[in-house]
Amino acid sequence: MIDESIIGEYCIIIKNKISQARFDSALGSIEKLLYNFPNNENGYYFRAVCEFAQEKYDESIMHYKTAIEINPGFAKAYFNLGVSYYILSKYDDALINIAKALIIFTKQKELDKKERCIEALKLIEAQRKLK
């Protein structure tokens, strides 16, 4: 219970830093989170978000994958992994991961996120046909 509270506090701090585009500071907080909780999927997820924002797509892919290995039900990580692949024009990988996110969001009854996945899948499929 204490661990969850501490992790939650780290996540709030990290989200605020990311929303302010203070990526170096966010990464410092992420390192502290992962030092104290090395198997916490949120640390890897937030690291990937920072890397994506800095256009370090290969690194973001690696860390989204780590977050998913820790928590295979992490729909946001699948979605963002798919977007990272899309940016790199790896459309098949993008489709696979966003489809996984769609399945999880559907099971979780998160309809707005489900619709976002459907729209992303349509966009990627159209882009893939142009290739």
C-alpha positions as CSV (number, residue, x, y, z in Angstrom):
1,M,0.0,0.0,0.0
2,I,2.8,2.4,0.9
3,D,4.6,1.5,-2.4
4,E,1.5,2.3,-4.5
5,S,1.2,5.7,-2.8
6,I,4.9,6.6,-3.4
7,I,4.7,5.4,-7.0
8,G,1.5,7.5,-7.4
9,E,3.4,10.6,-6.1
10,Y,6.3,9.9,-8.5
11,C,3.9,9.6,-11.4
12,I,2.1,12.9,-10.6
13,I,5.5,14.7,-10.5
14,I,6.7,13.1,-13.7
15,K,3.4,13.9,-15.6
16,N,3.7,17.5,-14.5
17,K,7.3,17.8,-15.7
18,I,6.4,16.1,-19.0
19,S,3.4,18.4,-19.5
20,Q,5.8,21.4,-19.1
21,A,8.3,19.9,-21.6
22,R,10.9,19.6,-18.8
23,F,12.1,16.3,-20.1
24,D,15.5,16.3,-18.5
25,S,14.0,16.9,-15.1
26,A,11.3,14.3,-15.8
27,L,14.0,11.8,-16.7
28,G,15.7,12.5,-13.4
29,S,12.5,11.7,-11.5
30,I,12.0,8.6,-13.7
31,E,15.5,7.4,-12.8
32,K,14.6,7.8,-9.1
33,L,11.4,5.9,-9.6
34,L,13.1,3.0,-11.4
35,Y,15.9,2.9,-8.8
36,N,13.4,2.4,-6.0
37,F,10.9,0.3,-8.1
38,P,12.9,-1.3,-10.9
39,N,9.9,-3.3,-12.2
40,N,7.5,-0.5,-12.4
41,E,6.0,-0.2,-15.8
42,N,5.1,3.5,-15.4
43,G,8.8,4.4,-15.2
44,Y,9.5,2.8,-18.5
45,Y,6.3,4.2,-20.0
46,F,7.2,7.8,-19.0
47,R,10.8,7.4,-20.1
48,A,9.4,6.3,-23.5
49,V,7.1,9.4,-23.6
50,C,10.0,11.7,-22.9
51,E,12.1,10.0,-25.6
52,F,9.2,10.2,-28.1
53,A,8.8,13.9,-27.4
54,Q,12.5,14.4,-28.1
55,E,12.1,12.4,-31.4
56,K,14.2,9.5,-30.1
57,Y,11.8,7.0,-31.6
58,D,14.0,3.9,-31.4
59,E,14.6,4.5,-27.7
60,S,11.0,5.1,-27.1
61,I,10.1,1.8,-28.8
62,M,12.5,-0.1,-26.5
63,H,11.0,1.4,-23.3
64,Y,7.4,1.0,-24.4
65,K,8.2,-2.7,-25.0
66,T,9.8,-3.0,-21.5
67,A,6.6,-1.4,-20.0
68,I,4.5,-3.9,-21.9
69,E,6.7,-6.9,-20.8
70,I,6.1,-5.8,-17.2
71,N,2.4,-5.2,-17.7
72,P,1.0,-7.0,-20.8
73,G,-2.4,-5.2,-20.2
74,F,-0.9,-1.7,-20.6
75,A,-3.0,-0.4,-23.4
76,K,-1.6,3.1,-23.5
77,A,1.9,1.7,-24.0
78,Y,0.7,-0.5,-26.9
79,F,-1.0,2.5,-28.5
80,N,2.1,4.8,-28.1
81,L,4.4,2.0,-29.3
82,G,2.2,1.8,-32.4
83,V,2.5,5.5,-33.0
84,S,6.3,5.3,-32.6
85,Y,6.3,2.6,-35.3
86,Y,4.1,4.7,-37.5
87,I,6.4,7.7,-37.3
88,L,9.2,5.4,-38.5
89,S,7.0,4.2,-41.4
90,K,6.8,0.7,-39.9
91,Y,3.2,0.4,-40.6
92,D,2.7,-3.3,-40.0
93,D,4.2,-3.0,-36.5
94,A,2.1,0.1,-35.9
95,L,-1.1,-1.8,-36.9
96,I,-0.3,-4.8,-34.7
97,N,0.3,-2.7,-31.6
98,I,-2.6,-0.3,-32.0
99,A,-4.9,-3.3,-32.6
100,K,-3.6,-4.8,-29.3
101,A,-4.4,-1.5,-27.6
102,L,-7.9,-1.5,-29.2
103,I,-8.6,-5.0,-27.8
104,I,-7.5,-3.9,-24.3
105,F,-9.4,-0.6,-24.3
106,T,-12.5,-2.5,-25.5
107,K,-12.2,-5.0,-22.6
108,Q,-11.7,-2.0,-20.2
109,K,-14.8,-0.3,-21.7
110,E,-12.8,2.9,-22.4
111,L,-14.9,3.9,-25.4
112,D,-13.1,7.2,-26.2
113,K,-9.7,5.4,-26.4
114,K,-11.3,2.6,-28.4
115,E,-12.5,5.1,-30.9
116,R,-9.1,6.8,-31.0
117,C,-7.5,3.4,-31.8
118,I,-10.1,2.8,-34.6
119,E,-9.3,6.1,-36.2
120,A,-5.5,5.5,-35.9
121,L,-5.9,2.1,-37.5
122,K,-7.8,3.6,-40.5
123,L,-5.1,6.3,-40.9
124,I,-2.2,3.8,-40.8
125,E,-4.0,1.4,-43.2
126,A,-4.5,4.2,-45.6
127,Q,-0.9,5.3,-45.3
128,R,0.3,1.7,-45.8
129,K,-1.7,1.5,-49.1
130,L,0.1,4.6,-50.4
131,K,3.5,3.1,-49.7
